Amino acid sequence: MANIIEPTKTKGHIISKYSFKVLSIEDEKKESQKADKDTTKDDRVELSIENEPQIGNYRQDTTEILESTKKGNELVEKLYLKVDELTTSLVKLQMQSERQQGEFDERLKNEAKRAFDEGLEQGMQKAKAELEQQIEEIKERMSISLSKLDESIQKILFSMDSLEKELSSVAVDIAKEVILTEIDKSSAQVALNLSKELINELKDATKVILKVNKIDYEFVKASLNDNPKIAVEADMAIAKGGVILLSDIGNIDGTVMTRFQNVKSAIFDAKEN
């Protein structure tokens, strides 16, 4: 049986021939399976022997591949480091961007608040100035109104004063008419009442001469006859209802018109003052 593997290729290898023997069916199967395994093994050995030169080349290629792989790994590691650096830089840039964005937002917020405050302050100043101007205008109008009101009051007071004087004059004239009417009715009684009042003013006098109108004489004399220091005399120059008293301490004109004029003057003097 010819050798499958050439002798030149068996150097460094031990190759044994197979010995076959008759076996039972089971043994044949087992032997057959074993032979197949051995054949496969031998084939592998043969292939290994045939490819031995290629193995050296493979080892060389493997070494080169390993070195290339190592360099590739180093390159990948460098790339990873570069990626980490870029990632770190990116994170820093992102953080810086966020910080700058926050600062920008804060500055924008502050500027907006400052602009709002300035606008509010300007608005308040403007409103204050307008309000002060309105107040000054109101004061001016009030001053003018008060001046006009004062003028009106003065006119009213003047009118009232004039009216009061007129009314007082009318009242005095009415009183005069009432007195004259009363004198016409009972001049003697008026003269007596007036005499008693004036005598009290001259109570310290030692002698009093009382002059009355002739019409009133009898009535007044009869009424005062019990007073020894008073002498009653008739005088046609005395108006009815009037009297004149003469004494050692002074004289009194008690005629009705004289007393009326005195009262009237006192009233108007008081009005003027």
C-alpha positions in Angstrom: 0.0 0.0 0.0 1.5 3.3 -1.1 2.1 6.0 1.5 -0.2 9.0 1.2 2.2 11.4 2.9 5.5 11.8 1.1 8.6 10.8 3.1 10.0 14.3 2.7 7.1 15.6 4.7 7.2 13.1 7.6 10.3 14.6 9.1 9.8 15.3 12.7 6.6 13.2 12.8 5.9 9.6 13.9 3.5 7.7 11.6 2.3 4.2 12.3 0.4 1.9 10.0 -3.0 0.6 10.9 -3.5 -3.2 11.4 -6.9 -4.6 10.6 -8.5 -7.6 12.2 -11.8 -9.4 11.8 -14.4 -8.4 14.4 -17.9 -9.1 15.1 -20.5 -6.9 13.8 -20.5 -4.8 16.9 -16.8 -4.9 17.0 -16.7 -4.1 13.3 -18.8 -1.0 14.0 -16.7 0.0 16.8 -13.5 -0.6 14.8 -15.1 1.2 11.9 -15.9 4.2 14.1 -12.4 4.0 15.6 -10.8 3.7 12.2 -12.8 6.7 11.0 -11.6 8.7 14.0 -8.0 7.6 13.4 -8.3 8.3 9.7 -9.6 11.8 10.5 -6.8 12.2 13.0 -4.3 11.0 10.4 -5.8 13.3 7.8 -5.4 16.1 10.3 -1.9 15.1 10.9 -1.3 14.9 7.2 -2.8 18.2 6.6 -0.8 19.6 9.5 2.3 18.2 7.9 1.4 19.4 4.5 0.6 22.9 5.9 3.6 23.2 8.2 5.4 25.7 6.0 2.1 27.7 5.9 2.0 27.6 9.8 5.2 29.5 9.9 3.8 32.0 7.6 0.6 32.1 9.7 2.6 32.7 12.8 4.4 35.5 11.1 1.2 36.9 9.9 -0.3 36.4 13.4 2.6 38.3 14.9 2.1 41.1 12.5 -1.6 41.0 13.1 -1.1 41.1 16.8 1.3 44.0 16.5 -1.2 45.7 14.2 -3.9 44.9 16.7 -1.8 46.3 19.5 -1.2 49.4 17.5 -4.9 49.5 16.7 -5.8 49.1 20.4 -3.4 51.8 21.2 -5.0 54.0 18.6 -8.4 53.1 19.8 -7.3 53.9 23.4 -6.0 57.2 22.2 -9.2 57.8 20.3 -11.1 56.9 23.5 -9.0 59.4 25.5 -9.5 62.0 22.8 -13.3 61.3 22.9 -13.1 61.6 26.7 -11.3 64.9 26.3 -13.8 66.1 23.7 -16.7 64.9 26.0 -15.2 66.8 28.9 -14.6 69.9 26.9 -18.2 69.6 25.5 -19.5 69.2 29.1 -17.5 72.2 30.2 -18.7 74.2 27.2 -22.2 73.2 27.9 -21.8 74.2 31.6 -20.2 77.5 30.5 -23.0 78.0 28.0 -25.6 77.3 30.7 -23.8 79.6 33.1 -23.6 82.4 30.5 -27.2 81.8 29.6 -28.1 82.1 33.3 -26.0 85.3 33.6 -27.7 86.6 30.5 -31.1 85.8 31.8 -30.3 87.4 35.2 -28.8 90.5 33.4 -31.9 90.7 31.2 -34.1 90.4 34.2 -32.2 93.1 36.0 -32.3 95.3 33.0 -36.0 94.7 32.6 -36.5 95.5 36.3 -34.3 98.6 36.1 -36.2 99.8 33.0 -39.5 99.1 34.8 -38.3 100.9 37.9 -37.1 103.8 35.8 -40.3 103.9 33.9 -42.3 103.7 37.1 -40.2 106.4 38.7 -40.6 108.6 35.6 -44.3 107.9 35.6 -44.6 108.8 39.2 -42.6 112.0 38.7 -44.7 112.9 35.7 -47.9 112.1 37.6 -46.6 114.1 40.6 -45.8 117.1 38.4 -49.2 116.9 36.7 -50.9 116.6 40.1 -48.9 119.6 41.5 -49.8 121.6 38.4 -53.5 120.7 38.8 -53.3 121.6 42.5 -51.8 125.0 41.7 -54.5 125.6 39.1 -57.1 124.6 41.6 -55.5 127.0 44.2 -55.5 129.8 41.6 -59.1 129.2 40.7 -60.0 129.0 44.4 -58.1 132.2 45.1 -60.0 133.9 42.3 -63.3 132.5 43.5 -62.6 133.6 47.1 -61.7 137.1 45.9 -65.0 137.2 44.0 -66.8 135.7 47.0 -65.2 138.3 49.3 -66.3 141.1 46.9 -69.8 139.7 46.9 -69.8 139.4 50.7 -68.6 143.0 51.0 -71.4 144.1 48.6 -73.9 142.1 50.5 -72.7 143.5 53.8 -72.7 147.0 52.4 -76.2 146.4 51.1 -77.2 144.9 54.5 -75.7 147.8 56.3 -77.6 150.3 54.1 -80.7 148.2 54.4 -80.2 148.0 58.2 -79.9 151.8 58.4 -82.9 152.2 56.3 -84.8 149.7 58.4 -83.6 151.4 61.5 -84.6 154.7 60.2 -88.0 153.3 59.2 -88.3 151.7 62.7 -87.5 155.0 64.4 -89.9 156.8 62.2 -92.6 154.2 63.1 -91.7 154.6 66.7 -92.0 158.3 66.4 -95.5 158.0 64.9 -96.5 155.6 67.7 -95.2 158.0 70.3 -97.0 160.9 68.8 -100.1 158.9 68.6 -99.8 157.9 72.2 -99.1 161.6 73.2 -102.2 162.7 71.4 -104.3 160.2 73.3 -102.8 160.8 76.8 -100.1 163.5 76.8 -100.7 164.3 80.5 -99.9 160.7 81.5 -96.8 160.6 79.3 -95.7 163.9 80.9 -96.2 162.5 84.4 -94.3 159.3 83.7 -91.5 161.2 82.1 -91.4 163.7 85.0 -91.1 160.9 87.6 -88.2 159.3 85.7 -86.3 162.5 85.4 -87.0 163.6 89.0 -85.2 160.4 90.2 -82.1 161.6 88.3 -82.2 164.9 90.3 -83.0 163.4 93.7 -80.0 165.2 95.3 -81.4 168.6 94.3 -83.0 170.8 97.0 -85.5 172.4 94.7 -86.8 171.4 91.3 -89.0 173.4 88.9 -91.0 171.2 86.5 -92.3 172.9 83.4 -95.0 171.1 81.3 -97.5 172.0 78.5 -100.5 173.9 79.7 -102.7 170.9 78.7 -100.8 168.6 80.9 -100.3 171.0 83.8 -103.3 170.2 86.0 -102.9 166.5 85.9 -99.1 166.6 86.5 -99.5 169.1 89.4 -102.2 167.1 91.1 -100.1 163.9 90.8 -96.9 165.5 92.2 -98.5 167.8 94.8 -97.3 165.8 97.8 -93.6 166.5 96.9 -92.7 169.8 98.5 -89.4 170.4 96.7 -91.1 170.2 93.3 -92.9 173.2 91.8 -94.9 172.6 88.6 -95.3 175.4 86.1 -97.3 175.6 82.8 -95.4 176.6 79.7 -96.9 176.7 76.2 -93.4 176.4 74.7 -93.3 172.8 76.0 -94.8 170.3 73.6 -97.5 168.1 74.9 -96.2 165.1 76.8 -92.8 166.8 77.3 -91.2 168.3 80.4 -88.2 170.4 81.3 -86.6 170.2 84.8 -84.6 173.0 86.3 -82.7 172.5 89.6 -79.7 173.8 91.6 -77.6 170.8 90.4 -78.6 170.9 86.7 -81.2 171.1 84.1 -82.8 168.3 82.0 -84.7 168.7 78.7 -87.3 166.0 78.8 -89.4 167.0 75.8 -90.5 164.0 73.8 -88.9 165.1 70.5 -85.6 165.9 72.2 -85.5 162.6 73.9 -86.5 160.9 70.6 -83.7 162.6 68.7 -81.2 161.5 71.4 -82.4 157.9 71.1 -82.3 158.0 67.3 -78.8 159.5 67.3 -77.6 156.8 69.7 -79.0 154.1 67.5 -77.4 155.3 64.3 -74.1 156.1 66.1 -74.0 152.5 67.3 -74.7 151.2 63.7 -71.8 153.3 62.3 -69.4 152.1 65.0 
